[in-house]
Amino acid sequence: QVQLVESGGGSVQPGGSLRLSCSASEYTYSVGWFRQAPGKEREGVARILGGNSYYVNSVKGRYTISRDQSRNMVYLQMNSLKPDDTGVYYCAADSDVPRGYETTSWRYWGQGTQVTVS
């Protein structure tokens, strides 16, 4: 069982930046960041598969996902934040390659960290 712990959330003004961290109990090939706004479904925003990173269009150019394999850490640098970026951000992981951002396809989940842009 892989344990995931997110940190780094908070409140920021539009245009500001935050860096989220996901600490994993062990290495997994796939790690993704998801967010869930109030009243909305959880959606994927970025994922890293091995050393390759991918982004959804709404965050491309503003978010950067990276990993430090030696520390089993994955980061999400978020710049130029907008109010629409508000939500609970979750880290997810899988030893395999999940089907895109389908939440049921990702095996392990963290507890989430709140990001508020206003």
C-alpha positions in Angstrom: 0.0 0.0 0.0 1.5 3.3 -1.1 0.9 6.2 1.3 0.7 9.7 -0.2 0.7 13.0 1.7 0.2 16.3 0.1 1.3 19.7 1.5 1.8 23.2 0.3 -1.8 24.4 -0.2 -3.0 27.8 1.0 -4.7 31.0 0.0 -3.2 33.3 -2.7 -4.3 36.2 -4.8 -4.9 35.9 -8.5 -1.6 35.9 -10.4 0.2 34.4 -7.4 2.1 31.1 -7.1 2.0 28.0 -4.9 4.1 24.9 -4.9 2.4 21.7 -3.8 4.4 18.6 -2.6 3.4 15.0 -2.6 5.4 12.7 -0.4 5.2 9.0 -1.3 6.1 6.0 0.9 7.7 4.4 -2.2 8.4 5.1 -5.8 5.6 4.6 -8.3 5.9 5.0 -12.1 2.8 7.2 -12.4 1.9 10.2 -10.3 -0.9 12.6 -11.0 -2.3 15.8 -9.6 -6.1 16.2 -9.5 -8.3 18.9 -8.2 -11.9 19.1 -7.1 -13.8 22.4 -6.9 -16.9 22.7 -4.7 -19.8 21.0 -6.4 -17.7 19.7 -9.3 -16.2 16.4 -10.2 -12.6 15.6 -9.5 -10.4 16.4 -12.6 -6.9 15.7 -13.5 -4.5 18.6 -14.1 -1.0 17.1 -14.6 0.7 13.7 -14.5 4.2 12.4 -14.7 4.9 8.9 -16.1 8.4 8.0 -15.4 10.2 11.1 -16.6 7.5 12.4 -19.0 5.1 15.0 -17.9 1.7 15.9 -19.3 -0.8 18.7 -18.7 -4.4 19.5 -19.4 -4.9 22.6 -21.6 -6.3 24.7 -18.8 -3.0 24.6 -16.9 -0.5 24.2 -19.7 2.2 26.9 -19.4 1.3 27.8 -15.9 1.8 24.5 -14.0 4.9 22.4 -13.8 5.0 18.8 -12.4 8.3 17.4 -11.4 9.7 14.6 -9.3 12.7 13.9 -7.1 13.0 10.1 -7.2 15.7 10.0 -4.6 13.2 11.4 -2.1 10.0 9.9 -3.5 8.6 13.4 -3.9 6.5 14.9 -6.6 5.9 18.6 -6.9 3.3 20.8 -8.7 4.5 24.4 -9.2 1.5 26.6 -9.9 2.0 30.0 -11.4 -0.3 32.7 -12.6 -3.1 31.3 -10.5 -6.7 32.1 -11.3 -9.9 31.9 -9.2 -10.9 28.9 -11.3 -7.9 27.0 -9.9 -9.5 26.9 -6.5 -10.2 23.5 -5.1 -8.8 20.6 -3.1 -5.7 19.2 -4.8 -5.0 15.5 -4.6 -2.0 13.5 -5.4 -2.6 10.1 -7.0 -0.2 7.3 -7.9 -0.1 3.9 -9.5 2.7 1.5 -10.3 1.2 1.0 -13.8 0.0 3.5 -16.4 -3.6 4.6 -15.6 -6.1 5.4 -18.3 -5.5 9.2 -18.6 -7.1 11.0 -15.7 -9.9 8.5 -15.0 -10.0 8.6 -11.2 -11.1 5.0 -10.9 -7.9 4.0 -12.8 -5.5 5.5 -10.2 -4.9 3.1 -7.3 -3.5 5.3 -4.5 -4.7 8.7 -3.3 -3.6 11.3 -0.8 -6.0 13.2 1.5 -5.8 16.4 -0.4 -4.7 20.0 0.3 -6.8 23.1 -0.2 -5.9 25.8 -2.7 -7.9 29.0 -2.7 -7.3 31.8 -5.2 -9.2 35.0 -4.5 
